[in-house]
Amino acid sequence: MTPVELSRTVLHAVRRAVDAGELSVAVPTRAVVAPPGPGGCGDYATSIALQLARPAGQPPFRVAEVLRSHLAEADGITDVVLTGPGFLNISLDRAATDVGLVREILRRGPRYGYVDAAEGAEGRVVQLRCPRDPRAVVVADASARILRSQGTRVRVSAEGIEPAWTSVLGVTVDAVGPVPAELPVDAVGPVAAELPVEVRPAPVDAVGPVPAELSVDVRPVPAVASAELLSLGRDAGRWALLHPAAHDRPRTGVEHLVQRESNPLFRVRYAHARARAAARNAADLGFTAAPGPLTDVEPGLLAALADHPRVLAAAADHRAPDRLARHLVTVADAALPFLLTVLPRGGEKPSAAHRARLALAEAVGAVLAGGLALLGIDAPDHL
C-alpha cells in the first residue's frame, strides 16, 4: 500500500463511519498521512481525527477510536495504534507494501506523485509574483511546475526579466511588468491591452473562468553574482538557486559543476544514470524488471520513495522547490549503495530477486527523473 492508497483508505474509513451513523461529518477530500512524529509508532500516522473532532462534536480521541475499528479491517494494514490526543498510527504489511510501492512507481513513471486534475484543488488558481531577480524568477518557475503537478492552475508574473534568464536558465513567465493585485489569471485578448504589463499567452491550465485566486509574492534571498550564476549553465545554475532554502543566500561558484560526491547535484544525476545503466546492462544479460519481495534493501530507500508524493504536496503548498531538491538528494544518497547490488555477480544467473531489485532501481530512476524535471533540470542517462 502506497501513501496515496493509504490516504484513500483513511477516507474510506471515514465514509464507512459516516454511513454507519458513528460520525456526522462531511467526508474530507484529502487525508494527510506522513511518517509518525515523536511518540508515534508504525509506518504512517494521520491527524484526521483531530481535523474531524469539532464538526463531529466529539473529542478527537473518540473520533480516532471510531476510525481505528474501520482501518483495522482494511487489507494491507496490520495494526492501528492511538497516541496523543487522537493520532492514528498505522502499521502496514511491509512485504506487500514494498512490492505495491515499486509497482505503483513503475506504473506512473516520472509522474509518480502527481495529482490528477480531478483530485487537485478544484477551482484554485495561484498567481506567483516576483521581482526583477534571477533567483526569484527561477524559484517561481519551479514552484509553478510543482503546483501544476498537484492539479493547481498557476500564473507567473515578474517585474522584469533579462533575456539571458530565459536563454540560459530556461525560465518563462506569463506577464512582465508591475502587476496590479487584481490582475485576472485569464488576462489574454482585449483585457490584456488595458494592463500596464507585457502579457504573454497563458498556459492551457491558466485559461478560463477563475472562481478563486491566491496571490503569492516570491522573494527569496537574491544571488550575489549574476554573471557567475549564468556561467554555470541551465542545470547547475537552476540547482544553485533552488537547492538552498529561500531564506539562505545561494552560492553560485563552480562547486556546482564538479563531478564529485561533494556536489549534491552530481550525486542525484549520477544515481539516475546508474539506475538507467542497470536497466541497459540487465537487458544485455537477458532479463527485465519484475516487482517482487525485496531482501537486504535499506529501509530508508523505500521510505524515501514512498515519501515522494508527500514531499511534492508540501513543496507545492509552501511554494518551496528546495524541499523537492533536498528530497532528491536523500533518495540518491540512499540509492547509490543499493544500485551496486542490482546485477548478478560472477557466475550468478539472473533470478527473481535480481528482477525485483532491478524493478526497484527503475523506480529510483523514475523518481529522480520526475523530480529533476519539475526543477527544470535535465536527467541524463549517461554521466
NUGUKE-644067 format. One record per residue (C-alpha): residue in three letters; x, y, z. Coordinates in steps of 0.5 Angstrom, whole numbers, plus 2048, in hexadecimal, padded with zeros to 3 digits. Each point is the difference from the previous one (the first is absolute). Layout:
N
["ALA"; [X; Y; Z]],
...
//
This chain:
383
["MET"; [800; 800; 800]],
["THR"; [803; 807; 7FE]],
["PRO"; [7FF; 806; 804]],
["VAL"; [7FB; 802; 7FA]],
["GLU"; [7FC; 7FA; 801]],
["LEU"; [800; 800; 808]],
["SER"; [7FD; 807; 800]],
["ARG"; [7FB; 7FE; 7FC]],
["THR"; [7FF; 7FA; 805]],
["VAL"; [7FF; 805; 805]],
["LEU"; [7FB; 804; 7FC]],
["HIS"; [7FC; 7F9; 7FF]],
["ALA"; [800; 7FF; 808]],
["VAL"; [7FD; 807; 801]],
["ARG"; [7FB; 7FF; 7FB]],
["ARG"; [7FE; 7F9; 803]],
["ALA"; [800; 803; 807]],
["VAL"; [7FB; 805; 7FD]],
["ASP"; [7FC; 7FB; 7FC]],
["ALA"; [7FF; 7FC; 807]],
["GLY"; [7FE; 806; 804]],
["GLU"; [806; 800; 804]],
["LEU"; [802; 807; 7FE]],
["SER"; [7FC; 806; 7FD]],
["VAL"; [805; 804; 7FC]],
["ALA"; [802; 802; 7F8]],
["VAL"; [805; 7FB; 7FE]],
["PRO"; [806; 804; 7FE]],
["THR"; [803; 800; 7F9]],
["ARG"; [807; 7FE; 803]],
["ALA"; [803; 7FD; 806]],
["VAL"; [808; 801; 801]],
["VAL"; [804; 7FA; 802]],
["ALA"; [807; 801; 802]],
["PRO"; [806; 7FD; 804]],
["PRO"; [7FE; 7FF; 807]],
["GLY"; [803; 806; 805]],
["PRO"; [803; 800; 807]],
["GLY"; [7FC; 7FB; 804]],
["GLY"; [7FD; 7FD; 7FA]],
["CYS"; [801; 7F9; 7FD]],
["GLY"; [7FE; 7FB; 7FA]],
["ASP"; [802; 802; 7F9]],
["TYR"; [7FB; 806; 7FF]],
["ALA"; [7FC; 805; 804]],
["THR"; [7FA; 804; 7FF]],
["SER"; [7FC; 806; 804]],
["ILE"; [7FA; 7FF; 7FC]],
["ALA"; [7FC; 7FF; 807]],
["LEU"; [802; 807; 802]],
["GLN"; [7FE; 803; 7FA]],
["LEU"; [7F9; 7FD; 801]],
["ALA"; [7FF; 801; 807]],
["ARG"; [7FD; 806; 800]],
["PRO"; [7FB; 7FF; 7FA]],
["ALA"; [7FE; 7F9; 803]],
["GLY"; [7FF; 804; 807]],
["GLN"; [804; 7FA; 803]],
["PRO"; [807; 800; 804]],
["PRO"; [806; 7FE; 7FB]],
["PHE"; [802; 7FA; 804]],
["ARG"; [7F9; 7FD; 7FF]],
["VAL"; [800; 802; 7F8]],
["ALA"; [806; 7FC; 800]],
["GLU"; [7FD; 7FA; 803]],
["VAL"; [7FB; 800; 7FB]],
["LEU"; [804; 800; 7FB]],
["ARG"; [805; 7FB; 802]],
["SER"; [7FB; 7FB; 800]],
["HIS"; [7FF; 801; 7F9]],
["LEU"; [807; 801; 7FE]],
["ALA"; [802; 7F9; 803]],
["GLU"; [7FB; 7FD; 7FC]],
["ALA"; [804; 802; 7F9]],
["ASP"; [804; 7FC; 7FC]],
["GLY"; [808; 801; 801]],
["ILE"; [7FF; 803; 807]],
["THR"; [803; 7FC; 806]],
["ASP"; [7FF; 805; 806]],
["VAL"; [7FD; 807; 802]],
["VAL"; [802; 803; 806]],
["LEU"; [7FD; 806; 803]],
["THR"; [805; 805; 803]],
["GLY"; [800; 807; 803]],
["PRO"; [7F9; 804; 7FF]],
["GLY"; [7FE; 7FB; 7FB]],
["PHE"; [805; 7FF; 7FB]],
["LEU"; [7FF; 7F9; 7FC]],
["ASN"; [807; 7FD; 7FF]],
["ILE"; [7FF; 7FA; 7FA]],
["SER"; [805; 7FA; 7FF]],
["LEU"; [800; 7FD; 7F9]],
["ASP"; [801; 7F9; 7FD]],
["ARG"; [807; 802; 7FF]],
["ALA"; [802; 7FB; 7FA]],
["ALA"; [7F9; 801; 7FD]],
["THR"; [801; 808; 801]],
["ASP"; [807; 800; 7FC]],
["VAL"; [7FE; 7FC; 7FA]],
["GLY"; [7FA; 804; 7FF]],
["LEU"; [804; 807; 801]],
["VAL"; [805; 7FD; 7FB]],
["ARG"; [7FA; 7FE; 7FB]],
["GLU"; [7FD; 807; 801]],
["ILE"; [806; 804; 7FE]],
["LEU"; [801; 7FC; 7FA]],
["ARG"; [7F9; 801; 7FE]],
["ARG"; [800; 807; 801]],
["GLY"; [808; 801; 7FE]],
["PRO"; [802; 807; 800]],
["ARG"; [7F9; 803; 802]],
["TYR"; [800; 7FC; 807]],
["GLY"; [7FE; 804; 805]],
["TYR"; [7FC; 805; 7FB]],
["VAL"; [7F9; 801; 802]],
["ASP"; [7FA; 800; 7FA]],
["ALA"; [7FD; 806; 7FF]],
["ALA"; [7F9; 7FD; 802]],
["GLU"; [804; 7FF; 807]],
["GLY"; [803; 806; 800]],
["ALA"; [7FE; 807; 804]],
["GLU"; [7F9; 801; 7FC]],
["GLY"; [800; 807; 7FD]],
["ARG"; [806; 802; 804]],
["VAL"; [805; 805; 7FC]],
["VAL"; [806; 802; 803]],
["GLN"; [804; 807; 7FD]],
["LEU"; [807; 800; 801]],
["ARG"; [803; 807; 800]],
["CYS"; [808; 801; 800]],
["PRO"; [804; 806; 800]],
["ARG"; [806; 801; 7FB]],
["ASP"; [804; 7FB; 802]],
["PRO"; [803; 7FA; 7FD]],
["ARG"; [7FF; 7FB; 806]],
["ALA"; [7F9; 803; 802]],
["VAL"; [7FE; 7FE; 7F8]],
["VAL"; [803; 7F9; 801]],
["VAL"; [7FD; 7FF; 806]],
["ALA"; [7F9; 802; 7FE]],
["ASP"; [801; 7FC; 7F9]],
["ALA"; [802; 7F9; 804]],
["SER"; [7FA; 802; 805]],
["ALA"; [7FB; 800; 7FA]],
["ARG"; [803; 7FA; 7FD]],
["ILE"; [7FF; 7FC; 807]],
["LEU"; [7F9; 804; 801]],
["ARG"; [7FD; 7FD; 7FA]],
["SER"; [803; 7F9; 801]],
["GLN"; [7FB; 801; 806]],
["GLY"; [7FA; 802; 7FC]],
["THR"; [800; 807; 801]],
["ARG"; [800; 805; 7FB]],
["VAL"; [805; 806; 800]],
["ARG"; [802; 806; 7FD]],
["VAL"; [807; 803; 801]],
["SER"; [802; 808; 7FF]],
["ALA"; [806; 803; 801]],
["GLU"; [802; 808; 801]],
["GLY"; [805; 7FF; 7FB]],
["ILE"; [804; 7FA; 7FC]],
["GLU"; [807; 800; 7FD]],
["PRO"; [800; 7FC; 7F9]],
["ALA"; [806; 7FC; 803]],
["TRP"; [7FC; 7FE; 805]],
["THR"; [7FC; 7FC; 7FB]],
["SER"; [805; 7FE; 7FB]],
["VAL"; [805; 7FE; 806]],
["LEU"; [7FC; 7FE; 806]],
["GLY"; [7F9; 7FE; 7FC]],
["VAL"; [7FB; 804; 804]],
["THR"; [7FA; 802; 7FD]],
["VAL"; [7FA; 805; 803]],
["ASP"; [7F9; 802; 7FD]],
["ALA"; [801; 807; 802]],
["VAL"; [806; 805; 800]],
["GLY"; [7FF; 807; 804]],
["PRO"; [7FD; 803; 806]],
["VAL"; [7FA; 7FB; 801]],
["PRO"; [7F9; 803; 804]],
["ALA"; [7FE; 7FC; 805]],
["GLU"; [7F9; 7FF; 7FC]],
["LEU"; [804; 7FD; 7FA]],
["PRO"; [7FB; 7FB; 7FE]],
["VAL"; [803; 7F9; 7FE]],
["ASP"; [7FD; 7FF; 7FA]],
["ALA"; [803; 807; 7FD]],
["VAL"; [800; 7FF; 7F9]],
["GLY"; [7FD; 803; 7FA]],
["PRO"; [7FC; 807; 801]],
["VAL"; [801; 800; 807]],
["ALA"; [808; 800; 800]],
["ALA"; [800; 806; 7FC]],
["GLU"; [7FE; 804; 806]],
["LEU"; [805; 7FE; 804]],
["PRO"; [807; 803; 801]],
["VAL"; [804; 7FA; 7FF]],
["GLU"; [802; 7FC; 7FB]],
["VAL"; [7FB; 7FA; 800]],
["ARG"; [802; 7F9; 7FC]],
["PRO"; [7FC; 7FB; 7FF]],
["ALA"; [7FE; 7FC; 806]],
["PRO"; [801; 7F8; 800]],
["VAL"; [7FA; 7FC; 7FF]],
["ASP"; [7FF; 7FF; 807]],
["ALA"; [7FF; 807; 802]],
["VAL"; [7FB; 802; 7FB]],
["GLY"; [7F8; 800; 801]],
["PRO"; [7FC; 802; 806]],
["VAL"; [803; 802; 806]],
["PRO"; [7FC; 7FE; 806]],
["ALA"; [805; 801; 805]],
["GLU"; [807; 803; 801]],
["LEU"; [806; 800; 804]],
["SER"; [806; 806; 7FF]],
["VAL"; [807; 7FE; 803]],
["ASP"; [806; 804; 800]],
["VAL"; [806; 7FC; 7FE]],
["ARG"; [806; 804; 803]],
["PRO"; [806; 7FB; 802]],
["VAL"; [806; 803; 802]],
["PRO"; [804; 802; 7FA]],
["ALA"; [806; 7FD; 7FD]],
["VAL"; [806; 805; 800]],
["ALA"; [804; 7FF; 7FA]],
["SER"; [7FB; 7FF; 7FA]],
["ALA"; [806; 800; 7FB]],
["GLU"; [803; 7FA; 804]],
["LEU"; [7F9; 7FD; 800]],
["LEU"; [7FF; 800; 7F9]],
["SER"; [807; 7FD; 7FE]],
["LEU"; [7FD; 7F9; 804]],
["GLY"; [7FB; 7FF; 7FA]],
["ARG"; [7F9; 7FE; 801]],
["ASP"; [800; 7FA; 804]],
["ALA"; [806; 802; 805]],
["GLY"; [7FD; 807; 800]],
["ARG"; [7F9; 7FE; 802]],
["TRP"; [802; 7FB; 805]],
["ALA"; [805; 805; 803]],
["LEU"; [7FA; 805; 801]],
["LEU"; [7FA; 7FA; 802]],
["HIS"; [804; 7FC; 805]],
["PRO"; [801; 805; 806]],
["ALA"; [7FA; 802; 804]],
["ALA"; [7FD; 806; 7FE]],
["HIS"; [803; 804; 806]],
["ASP"; [807; 7FD; 7FE]],
["ARG"; [805; 804; 7FB]],
["PRO"; [802; 7FB; 7FB]],
["ARG"; [807; 7FF; 7FE]],
["THR"; [801; 801; 7F8]],
["GLY"; [807; 7FD; 800]],
["VAL"; [803; 7FA; 7FC]],
["GLU"; [7FF; 7FB; 805]],
["HIS"; [7F9; 7FF; 7FD]],
["LEU"; [804; 7FE; 7F9]],
["VAL"; [805; 7FB; 803]],
["GLN"; [7FE; 7F8; 800]],
["ARG"; [802; 7FE; 807]],
["GLU"; [7FC; 7FE; 806]],
["SER"; [800; 806; 803]],
["ASN"; [7FC; 803; 7FB]],
["PRO"; [7F8; 7FE; 801]],
["LEU"; [7FE; 801; 7F9]],
["PHE"; [805; 7FC; 7FE]],
["ARG"; [7FE; 7FA; 805]],
["VAL"; [7F9; 801; 7FD]],
["ARG"; [801; 800; 7F9]],
["TYR"; [806; 7FA; 801]],
["ALA"; [7FA; 7FC; 804]],
["HIS"; [7FC; 801; 7FA]],
["ALA"; [805; 7FE; 7FB]],
["ARG"; [802; 7FA; 804]],
["ALA"; [7F8; 7FE; 800]],
["ARG"; [800; 800; 7F9]],
["ALA"; [806; 7FD; 7FF]],
["ALA"; [7FE; 7FA; 804]],
["ALA"; [7FA; 7FF; 7FB]],
["ARG"; [804; 800; 7FA]],
["ASN"; [805; 7FB; 803]],
["ALA"; [7FA; 7FC; 802]],
["ALA"; [7FE; 800; 7F9]],
["ASP"; [807; 7FD; 7FE]],
["LEU"; [7FF; 7FB; 805]],
["GLY"; [7F9; 7FE; 7FD]],
["PHE"; [7FC; 802; 806]],
["THR"; [7FB; 805; 802]],
["ALA"; [7FD; 803; 806]],
["ALA"; [7FA; 7FD; 804]],
["PRO"; [7FE; 803; 806]],
["GLY"; [800; 7FA; 806]],
["PRO"; [803; 7FF; 807]],
["LEU"; [806; 804; 802]],
["THR"; [805; 7FE; 805]],
["ASP"; [806; 804; 802]],
["VAL"; [7FE; 806; 7FE]],
["GLU"; [801; 806; 804]],
["PRO"; [7F9; 802; 803]],
["GLY"; [802; 808; 7FF]],
["LEU"; [800; 7FF; 7F9]],
["LEU"; [7F9; 7FD; 800]],
["ALA"; [7FE; 805; 805]],
["ALA"; [802; 806; 7FB]],
["LEU"; [7FD; 7FD; 7FA]],
["ALA"; [7F9; 800; 804]],
["ASP"; [801; 807; 803]],
["HIS"; [801; 803; 7F9]],
["PRO"; [7F8; 802; 7FF]],
["ARG"; [800; 803; 807]],
["VAL"; [806; 804; 7FE]],
["LEU"; [7FD; 802; 7F9]],
["ALA"; [7FA; 802; 804]],
["ALA"; [804; 804; 805]],
["ALA"; [804; 804; 7FB]],
["ALA"; [7FA; 802; 7FD]],
["ASP"; [7FC; 802; 806]],
["HIS"; [806; 804; 802]],
["ARG"; [803; 802; 7F9]],
["ALA"; [807; 7FD; 802]],
["PRO"; [803; 7FD; 7FB]],
["ASP"; [806; 7FF; 805]],
["ARG"; [7FC; 7FB; 803]],
["LEU"; [800; 7FB; 7FA]],
["ALA"; [807; 802; 7FE]],
["ARG"; [803; 7FD; 807]],
["HIS"; [7FB; 7FA; 800]],
["LEU"; [803; 7FE; 7F9]],
["VAL"; [807; 800; 804]],
["THR"; [7FD; 7FC; 805]],
["VAL"; [7FD; 7FB; 7FB]],
["ALA"; [807; 800; 7FC]],
["ASP"; [804; 7FF; 807]],
["ALA"; [7FC; 7FA; 802]],
["ALA"; [800; 7FD; 7F9]],
["LEU"; [807; 800; 7FE]],
["PRO"; [803; 7FB; 804]],
["PHE"; [7FA; 7FC; 7FE]],
["LEU"; [801; 801; 7F9]],
["LEU"; [807; 7FC; 800]],
["THR"; [7FC; 7FA; 802]],
["VAL"; [7FB; 7FF; 7FB]],
["LEU"; [803; 7FC; 7FA]],
["PRO"; [802; 7F9; 801]],
["ARG"; [808; 7FF; 802]],
["GLY"; [805; 7FB; 7FE]],
["GLY"; [7FC; 7FA; 7FD]],
["GLU"; [7FA; 801; 803]],
["LYS"; [7FA; 7FF; 7FC]],
["PRO"; [7FA; 806; 800]],
["SER"; [7FB; 7FE; 805]],
["ALA"; [7F9; 802; 802]],
["ALA"; [804; 804; 806]],
["HIS"; [804; 803; 7FA]],
["ARG"; [7FA; 802; 7FC]],
["ALA"; [7FD; 803; 807]],
["ARG"; [806; 804; 801]],
["LEU"; [800; 803; 7F9]],
["ALA"; [7F9; 802; 801]],
["LEU"; [802; 804; 806]],
["ALA"; [806; 803; 7FC]],
["GLU"; [7FB; 802; 7FA]],
["ALA"; [7FB; 803; 806]],
["VAL"; [806; 804; 802]],
["GLY"; [802; 803; 7F9]],
["ALA"; [7F8; 802; 7FF]],
["VAL"; [800; 804; 807]],
["LEU"; [807; 803; 7FE]],
["ALA"; [7FE; 802; 7F9]],
["GLY"; [7F9; 802; 802]],
["GLY"; [803; 805; 806]],
["LEU"; [805; 803; 7FC]],
["ALA"; [7FB; 801; 7FA]],
["LEU"; [7FC; 804; 805]],
["LEU"; [806; 804; 802]],
["GLY"; [801; 801; 7F8]],
["ILE"; [807; 7FC; 801]],
["ASP"; [802; 7FB; 7FB]],
["ALA"; [801; 7F9; 802]],
["PRO"; [805; 7FD; 7FB]],
["ASP"; [800; 7F8; 7FF]],
["HIS"; [808; 801; 800]],
["LEU"; [804; 803; 804]],
//
